[in-house]
Amino acid sequence: MQRLLITVCTYNELENIRQLVPELRAVAPDADILVIDDNSPDGTSAAVQAVQQTDSHVLLLTRAGKLGLGTALLAGFRYGIEHQYDLLLNLDADFSHDPRYIPDLLACMDRCDVAIGSRYVEGGGAVDWNWYRRLISRSINLYARLLLGLKTQDNSGSYRCYRVSKLAEVDWDRVVCPGYGFLEEVIYRCRSVGCTFAETPIVFEDRRHGTTKINWKEAVGALTAILQLAGQRLRGVPVRHQVQDH
């Protein structure tokens, strides 16, 4: 059996995390669940600590403050690599990513290195998005495909499963985007080390509790990061760890 780590990045997700962990456990009974919390003032970390009393496979990484989604995801990657998991699956904490799709993502891993829960393949979609949010998402995805040469349709969602041995090939010290643009950056860097991809449909839903963290500043940051990565691509900046001469 392959060792699976599920990562969930949180900031003020108290009500959601209380409901999410049992639902994750229902579809992935043998997984370790790592909550990466940015020192949420609402008590998210305390709620996870309470769950740990009855489930030793729920893990908690509390960071100093709100440091950005990209750095939180990267912390999860580093944890998965350091502890030699086989697969790492990430999803949002707010139920916009329904845990019921986890078996579909895991099934994809028989034929790929990165499985993407995709809104933009047949059967996928998003519920109750206004035209503005749809435009931003579509534009960023088109921008990423054109500038970074990506072939996948949904490059801006975080509902994905990765083969950890491939993540370990990437030099993550070269990351350029600490925020939501990290999502496109991951696909670019994984593709650059030879990862294969599969997309399986998901329907993205509005969060159950709390407020969204996405805003226009994050969108601008993502566009800027993609442009910077495109420059690195043109210059041939390496993505893999470089072997040091002795």
Buried (B, 14 or more C-beta within 10 A) or exposed (E): EEBBBBBBBBBBBBBBBBEBBEBBBEBBEEBBBBBBBBEBEBBBBEBBBEBBEEBEBBBBBBBEEBBBBBBBBBBBBBBBBEEEBBBBBBBBBBBBBBBEBBEBBBEBBEEBBBBBBBBBBEEBBBEEBEEEBEEBBEEBBEBBBEBBEBEBBBBBBBBBBBBBEBBBBBBBEBBBBBBBBBBBBBBBBBBBBEBEBBBBBBBBBEBBBBEEBBEEEBBEBBBBBBBBBBEBBEEEEEBEBEEEEE
